[in-house]
Amino acid sequence: MSKLFNENWMKRFQSEWNKDINLNNNTETSRWNLTIGYGFPEEGAPRGCIIMKNGHITEAGLYHGQTLDWDLRAKELHWKDWLNREVGSSSIGLAYTTGKLKFLSGDYWQIVKNPTIKKSFIKGFSVMGRL
């Protein structure tokens, strides 16, 4: 079983996100109040979940039925690829349009329309890559 999105992995993601000065000083990100699930498309529910309040992750761990604003799914090999290299808006956009990154909840196009949110969303992949 993959370690991606398990309890320990999610807690480490929370720690890395919260200590990233670029994310925490971002005015747009500081308004984020989101519950985000992460997982794999072949599974009925996401594996991991974070709760973000005012841009800080206040809770991170396994998914236990929380109502999700964003439910992000991709095959494990795609997650690992994105986490092992620096990704940008082009590669994430391509991943979305080709179906490699799926939003089972939430609207990717709302992220794309706001450059500040898009930048922070993509920066989250860099944070994950540090784990």
FENLIN-V844407 format. One record per residue. N is the residue number from 1. RES is the residue in one small letter. PSI is psi in whole degrees, -180 to 180 (none if undefined). Layout:
BEGIN
n={N & N}
res={RES & RES}
psi={PSI & PSI}
END
This chain:
BEGIN
n={1 & 2 & 3 & 4 & 5 & 6 & 7 & 8 & 9 & 10 & 11 & 12 & 13 & 14 & 15 & 16 & 17 & 18 & 19 & 20 & 21 & 22 & 23 & 24 & 25 & 26 & 27 & 28 & 29 & 30 & 31 & 32 & 33 & 34 & 35 & 36 & 37 & 38 & 39 & 40 & 41 & 42 & 43 & 44 & 45 & 46 & 47 & 48 & 49 & 50 & 51 & 52 & 53 & 54 & 55 & 56 & 57 & 58 & 59 & 60 & 61 & 62 & 63 & 64 & 65 & 66 & 67 & 68 & 69 & 70 & 71 & 72 & 73 & 74 & 75 & 76 & 77 & 78 & 79 & 80 & 81 & 82 & 83 & 84 & 85 & 86 & 87 & 88 & 89 & 90 & 91 & 92 & 93 & 94 & 95 & 96 & 97 & 98 & 99 & 100 & 101 & 102 & 103 & 104 & 105 & 106 & 107 & 108 & 109 & 110 & 111 & 112 & 113 & 114 & 115 & 116 & 117 & 118 & 119 & 120 & 121 & 122 & 123 & 124 & 125 & 126 & 127 & 128 & 129 & 130 & 131}
res={m & s & k & l & f & n & e & n & w & m & k & r & f & q & s & e & w & n & k & d & i & n & l & n & n & n & t & e & t & s & r & w & n & l & t & i & g & y & g & f & p & e & e & g & a & p & r & g & c & i & i & m & k & n & g & h & i & t & e & a & g & l & y & h & g & q & t & l & d & w & d & l & r & a & k & e & l & h & w & k & d & w & l & n & r & e & v & g & s & s & s & i & g & l & a & y & t & t & g & k & l & k & f & l & s & g & d & y & w & q & i & v & k & n & p & t & i & k & k & s & f & i & k & g & f & s & v & m & g & r & l}
psi={139 & 146 & -14 & 129 & 15 & 176 & -50 & -44 & -44 & -39 & -39 & -39 & -44 & -48 & -47 & -43 & -50 & -25 & -4 & 107 & -35 & -36 & -40 & -17 & 3 & 118 & -43 & -45 & -34 & -14 & 0 & 126 & 96 & 151 & 121 & 130 & 148 & 138 & -155 & 141 & -27 & -6 & 148 & -23 & 158 & 160 & -48 & 163 & 143 & 151 & 123 & 130 & 125 & 39 & -6 & 140 & 116 & -24 & 142 & 139 & -152 & 153 & 130 & 43 & 12 & 149 & 125 & 137 & -42 & 134 & 101 & 126 & 142 & 158 & 151 & -41 & -32 & -44 & -49 & -39 & -48 & -33 & -14 & 4 & 162 & 125 & 153 & -176 & -33 & -46 & -36 & -39 & -43 & -41 & -40 & -49 & -25 & -2 & 7 & -33 & 122 & 140 & 101 & -23 & 147 & 171 & 107 & -38 & -27 & -33 & -46 & -35 & -21 & 106 & -34 & -43 & -42 & -45 & -45 & -39 & -47 & -37 & -31 & -33 & -37 & -41 & -45 & -37 & -18 & -8 & none}
END
